[in-house]
Every structure is written in C-alpha cells, then in structure tokens.
Amino acid sequence: MHSLRGACNGIYISGGLLNRYGGLNEVAVQVLLGRLKVCKGSRRGLALVIIDDLPILSNLGTNDADCFIDHKCSELIACNATMPEYPQFVIDVSLWRRHTKGELRSLIIQLMQSLRELRRYLWDGNLTVTGIDQDFMDILRKFAGNINTTARFLRSIPPSYLKSAVMLDPYGDVELTEDIIKSTNVFIIGGISDSEVIRKGETFELYKSLGLHELNIPRVKLTLRGVLTGVPERINKLVSIILMVKYSGYNLEDAVIANQSKADKINRLNRELSMLRNIDSGTLGNLLTWLGLIPWDSKVMSALRRYGLLSSN
C-alpha cells in the first residue's frame, strides 16, 4: 500500500473479493500477481483499516475513496511495490522420485497449501522450491494446473540463502525456539511425504546430499514440550507455525497446537495418558483443554476407555 500513497486517498475493496481471496493481504498478493488491478474511480464504503495512512474501505459506508481494486478497469494505477525477499522458505524436493504416486500428489498439495499460507502474511516471492527438474515441473503442472505465481523453482539452493539458514529435521540436534525463528532468514524444509512409506532418516540424507553439513547449517527439530508426538508433519503446517510466531504474536507452543490435526491431538493425548500414573478429573480436564479437545468427542472417549477413565457402558 505504501507504493500507492499520493496516487490514492483511499482504496475500496468489495466484500466479494475479500471473501474470494481470503483477506487484505491475499488481495494485495493478487494485485502483485496481476490478477487484480488498482483502478482510479470513486467508491464509498466502511473504513476497515488504515495502512500507511491509506484507508481501506469495503461494504456499505459513508467514507470516500478515489481508488478501487477489481479484475479490470478503464483507468489503471501502477503499483510498483517492493516486497521483502526474507524470510525465505525453501522446500527441496530432490528426493521426489522415491515417492509413490499418492505421496507425490500429497507433496504437491502441501506445496500449494504452503503458498496459500505465505499469502496470508507475505507473498509468493518468499517461497523457493529447489531440487526440481523438467519431469517434476511436468507433474506439478499436471496436478496443480497452470500456476500463476512468482515463487521460484530452481535446481539448487542459492548460496546467498545459506548465510542465515536452518534446516527443519524431526531428528535434528537443536530444538527450534522462538528466538531461532525470529532471527533466521531462511528455513529449509525437506520435500518429503511419508504417508505410505516410512522415510525415517531421509531428511538427514537430504541434508548431507545438499552439502549443508559442510556449512554447519543447524538441523532444528520442532517439538511440543520436548516431545515429537503430536507435532504436525505436513510441510504447510510447518510453514504456518513459523509464520504465526513471526507475524501473529503466537508463542511456539500455541502455534503448534493451533496447527494440529485431529489425529495429532489424539496421538498426543494417548501419549500423555500413557505417561500418567494417577489421573484425576482436574489433570484430565487441563490436558484436554491444552490440546483443545472435548471429552464427548468419540475419539477422545475411545482413548479414555483405553486407559480405564470412562465406562464402556
């Protein structure tokens, strides 16, 4: 929005566009991608927020704007915004040929969902997919269609990215912290999906094949209170957790729990119940609240029965 100061005294965005793309930042990304245009023209609406002294209007209201955003218009306003290069999320898919067809499809879905997560806070330019070849790009287009994105698809990781980088590895020797997240520019994630075949150790193999051990790039593991159980494994979830800590004020634990799937929560519940010798109602209530679970959920009830905490009748 900073680049539009002087050209507009306010910008109107219809509620339909906000709903379609998911929010203000997503609409701004679509402008950068060329799908939406900033147009000259009078509109009235309700001021939603002020960004860089520029009111953003929508819906019905009495505030005036002399610019609006739409798919096309007669008088176009140039928007030459400078977007941040960092933080950079690098997803390396060098080992993609080892995947089953189902795992490869899952990997591509996770890549697309990671892009969607980035658009909530930054833009496509903060995603780099490396380790690609023409075969992978052909499969990507087959599964994902024509992708309109400025994300980078490269054969190798640019050397400049390795000056302030970490690699996420569930078996890394350094525990990921909020301080590491906030001080790191580049997060390298293995493009590995093990939904059908267990691939333990492949992230470390990838780490070595990329030569990251020679540069002493830290291998960091994301845990929940020091334990891997219940930590989301999907690439897009890892991206979301890091972004929430960096930009939404979440602490790391709350960001992990917010991104857990139902299966993640139940796995962690089972782990916690197995570690407790005496479980009173208060302890159980705190545990369920911590994980955001409700006691009358069928899967929760099954877990409680397993540990004798609920009658089978």
N, C-alpha and C positions, 0 to 999 in steps of 0.2 A: 504493500500500500504506500510505502514511502515514495516510490517512484511516481505516484500519481498526485502527489502534493503539488498544488499550483495549477494542475490541469483540471481538477475536480474539487468542489467544495463539499461533496458528499456522494456516496455511491449507493444505489438501490440494488438489492438482490432479491428476487422473488422467493417466496417460501417454497415454491415448487423446485427451484434449482437447489436450494439449501437441503431440501429433503432428498432430492435425487442423488446428490453427491456426498451428503453426509455432514456438512458443516462449512464454516467460513474458510478454513484452511484448505479443505478439499476443493472448494470453488476456486480459490486462488491458484491452486495447482493446475486446475483445468484451464485457467487463463494462460498460465505459463506454457502449457502443452498445446495451446492454440485451439482447443475445443470450444472455449468460451471467449467472448470479446468484451472489452471495456468500451462502452458507447457513450457518445455525447447525447444528452436528452433529459428533459425534466421528468422527475418522478416524485411521488410523495409516499412517505411511509413512517414506520415507527423506528426510532433510533435503537439499534440493538447493542452497539458497542462503538467506541471511538478508538481507532488505531492510527497512531502517528498523527493525531489531531484531525483525522479524517473520519466523519461519522459514517457508519454503515447502517443502512436502513433496510427494512423489509416489511411485508404485510401492510396493514392499513394504519395510517397515522397522519399527522399534520406537519411533520418535518419535511423540508425540501432538499432534494438532491439534484445536481445537474448532470450526473452520470449514472449509468446503469450497466449491469452485466447481463448479456444474453448470448445466444448462439450466433446471431448475425445482426448487423445494424448498418445504417446508411453512413453514419459519421463515426469512424473508428478512432480511438485514442491509443497511441503507442504506449506499451507497458514494458519498459526495459529494466526489469528488476534484477538485482544481483543477489543470487541465492547462495547460502553457505555451502561450502564443499564438505565441511565436517560438522558433526560426526559422520563417519562413513561406515556402512555395514557391508562387509564383503562376504558373500556366500560362495564358497568354492565347490564346484561340482565335478572336480577332476575324476572322482571315482564313480561317475554316474553309470558307466557301462556294467557295473556289478549289480545294479538294481534289477529286480523283477519288473515286469511291465506295470504291475499295480503300484510298486514302490516308486517307480519313475513318475507315474501320474501323480502320486501323493506329493513327491518332491516339487513338481511344477506348481501344484496347487499352493503349496507352502510358500514358494517364491512369489506368486501373485498376491497371496494374503500378506506377505511381508511388505510388498509395495503399498498395499492398502493401509497398513499400519503406519508406514512412513508418511503417507499423505495426510495423516491426521495431525502431524506435528511439523514435518519438514516438506520435502518434495522428492521426486523420483531420482534426482541427481545425487541423493545420499545413499543410493543402492548401487553396488557393483557386483556383478556375477562373474566369477572367474573360473578358469578350467574348462571353458566351453570350446567346442569345435563345431563344424558345419552340421554334423549329424545331430548334435544336441539342439542346435538352433532350429533345425527342421522339425524335430519332435516337439520343441517348445511351441512353434507356430501351429503345429497340428493340434496340440492340446489346448492352447490358450488363444488361438486365433490371431488376428492382426493386432499386435500390442502397440498402442500409441504411448511411448514412454521415452524419457531421457535417461533412464537407468543405463549403466554401462555394461556391456557384455564383452569380456576380454579373455584372452588365453591365459594371462598370468596376472598376479597382483602387482600393481605399480610400485616400484621401490620407494617412492615418496610416502606411501601409506604405512610403511613399516617403521617409521620414526617414532610413532606413539601408538602401538597396537597391542592387542591381546587376542588370544585365540580361545574361544569357549570350548571346553572339553570336560565332560562329566567326570573324567578321571584325572583332571589336572591336579597339579601340586600346590596351586594357590587358590584360596577361596575368594570368589568375587564379592566385592564390597561396594557400598555406595560411593566411597572415595575413589575407588578404581573406575567406576562407571563415569563419574563426573570429571575425572582427569584424563580419560582416554579418548583419543580421536578416532581410532579405527577398531572395529570389532569384527574379527574373522570367525566365521561360523562354517562348519563343515556341511556341505550339501549332501547329507546322508539321511536316508529314510530306512528304518529297520522295522517297518510294520509287518513284514512277512518273514524276514531272515534276521536273526540276531547278529548284530555287527559290532560287538564289543571290541574296542581297541582300534577301530578303523579311523577314528578321529586323530589318534596319536600317529597312526601310519600316515595319514594325510599331512599332519604337522611336519613330519620328517621329510616326506616327499616334496613338500613346498620349500624345504630348506630353512624353515622357521627356527629350528633348533640351533642352527649356526648363528643366528642373530639374537639368540636368547629371548625370543618373544615369549612372554609368560603364557602358560596354559592355565586358564582360570576355570574353576568349576562353580556352578550355581547350585547352592544348597538351600534347604529350608530348615533353619535351626541346626545346621551342621549335617543334615541328612539329605541324600538324594531322593528318597522316596517321596512321591507327590510333587516333585518339581516338573513342570511342563517340559516336554522334549521337542515339540514342534518348533521349527525354525521361526515361524511368525510369532509364536508366543514368546520366544527369547527376545526377539526384536521389540515386541510390545513392552516387556518388562523393563528393558533398558531405557526405552523412550519415556515410560511413565516415571521412572526415577529421575531422569534428566530434566523432564519438562513439566510434569504434572504434580511434583511435590510429594510423590509417594515414597515411603521408605521401601527398602528392598523386599522385606517380608510381605508387606501388604500388596506390593506389585505382583509377587509370585502367586499369592492366594487369589488375587483378582483374575489371574490368567489360568488358574487351574481348570481342567475339565472335571466333569463329574467323576470320571474314573480316577483322575489324580487325587481327588479329595477322598474317595473311598479307599484307595490304596494307602493313603497316609493315615486315615482313620484306623484301618486294620493294623498298621504298623504301631501306632500309638497304643492301641488297646492291648497288643501283644506284649508291650513293654511294661505295662502297669500291673502290679500285683493286686492292689486293692483299689477298686474304682467306686467311689461314692457318687451320688447324684450331682454334687457340685462340680467334681472333677470332670464328669462326663459332659455336663452342661457347658463348662468352659471349653472343652475340647471341640464340641460340635459348633459352638459359637465362633471359635477361632477359625475353623475350616469353612464356616458359612453353610453348615448342614442343618437340616431339620430332622428331629427324631422320628417323625412319622413317614419319612421317605422310605420306600420299600427296600432300597439297597442299604440304607442305614440300619433299618430294622433287621435285615439279614445278618449284618455284621454284629449287631448287638446280641442276637440269638447265638451266634457262633461262640461268643465269649460268655454265654450264660447270663447276659444282662437283660434279657427280655424273654418272657414266657413264650413257648412255642404254640400255645393255645390262641 
